[in-house]
């Protein structure tokens, strides 16, 4: 019962990240179109490349949980397609655990950078002077969603019955 609730919660959380990513894609298209239109009148907004870059990064991190949940991430299936049952579950859990620790290390680094930049009030070296901690917060949220999705997936794989060979 708790496991099914966790699965649904992780799915909704990951879907929320995917929806924000989709919104960011629409934002980027609109920002680029406005920039193209404003260039026609010799009006220049010098923030396009900066904000589109932030949006691409945010989209990448926020969509990781959903793509993992839907099994849409690139995987090497040579090994996993040839094994079945308990062995398949063990390999899958080991892969998830390995990835979890790598992403945890990265998330820890992002968290440390985020807090340091917040305390120092670090801003981007551009005309907009965007606070860097805001951008890193979105990245950290995406990594946290991904980590939670991996944790729930590992629990599901561990607690389900192995498939017959």
N, C-alpha and C positions, 0 to 999 in steps of 0.2 A: 504494500500500500504506500509506504513512504517512498519506495523506489519509483513507483509510477508517478507520484506527485513530483519528485525530483526531476524525472524525465520531462514531464509537461512544463515544469518551471524553466528548466534549461532550454527547452525548445522555444518557449515564448521569449525568453531573454535573448537567445540567439536570433530569433526572428526580428525582435526589436532592433538589434544591431544591424541586421540586413536592411530593414526599412530606413534606418538613418543613413546607411550607405547609399541606398537608392535615392533618397532625398538629396544627398550630397552630389550625386551624379547629375541630377536635374539642376541643382545650384550651379555646378561647374559649367554646364551647357549655357545656362542663362547668363552667367557672368562673362563667358567668352563672347556670346552674341552681343551683349551690351557693349563690351569693349570694341568689338568690330564696328558696331554702329557708331559709337562715339568717335572712333578714328576718322569716320567720314566727315565729321565736323571739326577735326583737328583738336578734339578734346582727349586728353590722355589720363588714364587712371593707372598709376604705377604699381598697383597692388595685384594685378591679375596673376602673374606667375607665382607670387608668394601664396596667395590664398588657394589657388588651384592645387599647388603642391601640398599644402596642408590638407586639403580635402582628399587628394589621392591617398595620402598616408592614412588619414582617418578611415576612409572607405576600406582600405586593405585590412586594417586591424579590426574594425567593427564587424566585418563580414566573415572573419575566420571561424567564429563559433558556428555560424549557420552552415558554412560550407563543410565543416567537419561533421556536423550533425547529419547533413544530407549525403555524406560520403562523396563529396564532390572535389575534395582535395586530391592532388596528384598522388597516387600510390603506386608502388611497384608490386604488382600482383603475381609475379612469377612464382614466388614462394607460397603466398597465401592461397592461390588457386589450386595448388597441388596437395594441400593438407586439409584434413577435415577433423571434426570432432573436438576433443579436448586439446589436442596439439594446436589446432587453429586458434582456439581461445587463448591459450598460453602465449602464442606468438603475437596475437593482437594486443593482449594486455601488456606484454613487454614493450611493444612498439609505442603504445599509448604512454606508458610510464616513462620511457626514454624521452619522448617528445615533451611530456609534461615537465620533466626536470629541465630540459633545455629552455623551454618557454618561460618557466619559473625564474630561471637565472636572468633571462632577458627582461622579464617584467620587474624583477628586483632592481635591475640597473635603471630602467625607465622610472621607477618609483623614486629612487635616490636622486636621479637627475631632476625629476619633477619637483621634489621637495626643496632641493638646493636652489633651483631657479625661482621657485616661489619666494623663498626666504630672501634671496638677493634681489628680487624684482627684475630679473633678466628679461630683456625684450629683444626682438629681432633687430638686426642692424639695417633696417630698411626705413623708408619714409613712414610706414604705418606703425612701426614700433609695437608689434603684436607681442603681448606677454607669452613667452615660450612655455610657461607652465600650463597655460590653457590648452595649447596644442598637445603637449605631452599627457595631459589628463585624459583627453579623448583616446590617445594611443593606449594608455594604461587601462582604461575601461574596456577597450576591445580585447586586450590581452587577458584581462580578468574573465570576460565572458568566454573566451576560448579555453582558458584553464578550467573553468567550471564545467563547460561542456565535455571536455576530455575526462574530468573526474567522474561525472555522471555516466558517461559512456563506458568507462572502465568498470564501474560498479555493475552496470547492466551486463556486460560481457562476463564478469566473474560470477554473478549470481544466476545467470540463465543456465539451463541444462545444456550440456554439449550435444551438438547435432550428431546424428548417426552417420557412420562412415559409408 
